[in-house]
Structure formats: C-alpha cells, structure tokens
C-alpha cells in the first residue's frame, strides 16, 4: 500500500483529519501501518478518483463511486460478502450473528430481529437514553476539568445499551462485559501481515489467540442473563432481550435459540455503545472547535431541562451536527468485502477472490462529492439539501444497512442536546485528538474538553 505524510495542525474550520498515504510502502510497511491506523493505508488519490486498485499479496480495489457502491451494497449484495478478515476478527466474539452472517442465515435473523427495531419500540426505549444523558451531565458537572469526553460518552452509551438490552438484570455484570469487549478489540482487531498477504483463515494469527478467556467469560455472563430471563419471564415494558426472544422469521417461523440470542445481543452491545459513544465524543469536540455552531445549537435547546424523543422534531440543528459528525468521523470508517463472482466496477475488472474495500472515510471527504469536504459544516444536512444516497454511508447501505441506525441517531441527539443545554464546551490547547482506526474510528489521546455550566 502506501506511506503517510505529516499534517499541519488543524486550522480554523478544519478539524483534524487522517494523514492519507502518499507513496508505496510494501507488504511489511503496509501491515505495520494497518496495525497502527487502517485509514493511513488509504491513498490521498482516493479522495479525488472514483476507484483505486492494486496488488499487494492480494488484488484489491478501493471504491468511492456512489454508483459502484450501490452495486456492491444493494444491487449485487450476495456477490460481495463480508471479507475473510472481517469474519476472522468478529466471529470469535459474535458468532454467525446478524452482523457477519451471509445469505439465508443472515436473512432469517434480519427478519426475526426487525420488529425489535421498529420505530415504536425505539421510541419506547428513549427514556433510558434521557436518563443516561442526565446522569452523564451530573458526572460532567462534578468532574475535574478538563475531562475526557470520549471516556464519558463510552460510560453513558454503555449504560444505555446494557439497560435496553438486559433492563438492569442483576445477573448481567456490566463492568465485566465492558472490560472484556475492550480487551478483545485491543488484542484481536488489528490487521495482521498474514491478512495483507492473503493467507487462508486456517493459518493462525498470533494476536488473535490471546483473548479466549475474556470472550468465554463474556458469553457465560450473557448466557446466564438469558437463562434467568427465560425463567422469570418478560419485563414490562419489554427490553431488547424480550423483543428478540419474541421475534420470529415470518417466512420460516424460526426464532432465535439461546446461543443465537447471545451472539446477537453481544453484537448489539459491541456495536451499539462504542459507535454512538464515538459519534458523541467527536460531536462534542466539533462544537467546542466551532463556537458559532455550538451557540446556534445551544439556542435551539435553550430552556429544555429534560430532552425526550418527543422533543427531537424541534431539534433539527442538533441532528444536523450528529449527521455532519458521522460524515467527518464515521465510526465504521473502513469496510471490506470479498468478491464472489466476476464483475466490473467503475470500468475495472473484479475477479472472484478480489478484496473490495469501501473506505467510507474517503467517500465522505471526496472532492467530487462534497464541497470543501474537510470543513465542519452541519448545514450540509439542512432540510432540502440533496445528495446521492450512496455518497453518505455511516450505517452502510442496501438491505444490510445497520438495523440499529434509528436507535443510534435518537440516542445521539438526546444525549448531545442534553449536554449542550447544560454546558458550554471548550477545547484544551495542545490536546487535539487524532483519528485512528483499528476496528472503529477512535480519537487517539481522548477528547479533552472543558465544560462550563450554562
């Protein structure tokens, strides 16, 4: 792949961006770069051209063209399954659950889980989000300043996902699950040189052999909570566990067994708290970075002591900030697929076995798709602004679009609105977060801010 060049400090209106690659590096250098930050493998050319292809152990194609992305994610989705590397990283933790399953195995799970994420159920879970937002505000008010907004948002969103998943069951050890997930990501989610070389899955990756104990303990905790719920019966109102237990594939009549419930619940816990926490942490940094945006959002939420789902239609600008944050710093910033059949994308030949990379980070900053794309501007998402559906993919696209997208957007808007109503945030000189992706796009060094009560 390619090497990187250092970037100057962010200038006004231009928050930190990844130093994209500028010259070839070779197999070993690419593997080392990928372990440090997957996004630094993206060539600078990728934000100026619709596709970039190459060979490095494996044949690969980076796709930034909306029409080609539509073909991969929607029109021929069965021909582009999740890549082998993605499955090797995630299957030990979440099995053949909704996120990694393919074909018929994916379809029946999606149909069975869909009712749990219907709009009425997502809205019914909003009080948990409001309560977590208020608890977070109380912690920030009592915290030494400056504070790490990323750590705080991780705590807030984990409260939400654990409460809406297991309703605070005593048998569900939140801290143990949280720490096990963190250890798993830190030890297994880095790309191996064997991945770059295209080695088959049965060749051991040493870094992925060290987290078995934490995974087994996490699954055991979830299994106990599921068994306990089966004995006690559903909660009122039902939580995500109850909704998934009741879910049935209307085509086959199949429902999830305890192991399938566990794997899907762990999927939602892993995906449902860190991704939203990242969105909120980056959003807080961006509003602190741009005081004019913060003032406009604060005016929108002024006087709102307790923000609920019913208030969201009156908070369009807060929701625009969330969307623009997802554009600049998409948590799932780099996706990959393995071509199953021969195809043509953007005029380029794709052979069976080729790796097709979907660098969402580059797509969202592409010079042909966005005006001044590195600038923070929530008005890009103002009502009536038109854009290609496949130019903005923070939750993916097509039939496999993230099932929890509306849940995440609702949670982010409630928590962000609550915090902006209660505090003014300022950046800390010399503490600029750098976007670094291993499994998700994290702020290296944390997001250090000062919060002043309004």
Protein Blocks (a to p, Z undefined) as FASTA:
>chain_A
ZZddddddddehiacdddddfbdebjmlmmmmmmmommlmpcfklmmbfbdcddehiacd
ddfbfklmmmmmmmmmmmmccdfklmmmmmmmnojafklmgcjllmmmmmmmmmmmgmkl
mmmmmmmmmmmmmmmmmmmmmpccdddfklmmmmmmmmmmmmmmnnopaklcfklmmmmm
mmmmmmmmpccfklmnopafklccfklmmmmmmmmmmmmmmmmmmmmmmmnopaddddfk
lmmmmpccfknopacdfklmmmmmmmmmmmmmmmmmmmmmmmmmmmmmmmmlmmmmmmmm
goiabdcfklmmmmmmlmmmmmmmmmmmgfblcccdddfbdcdeehiacdehiacdddfk
lmmmcfklpghklbccfklmgghiacdfklpcfnogajllcfklmmmmmmmmmmmmmmmm
mpccdddehiacddddfkbccdehiaadddddZZ
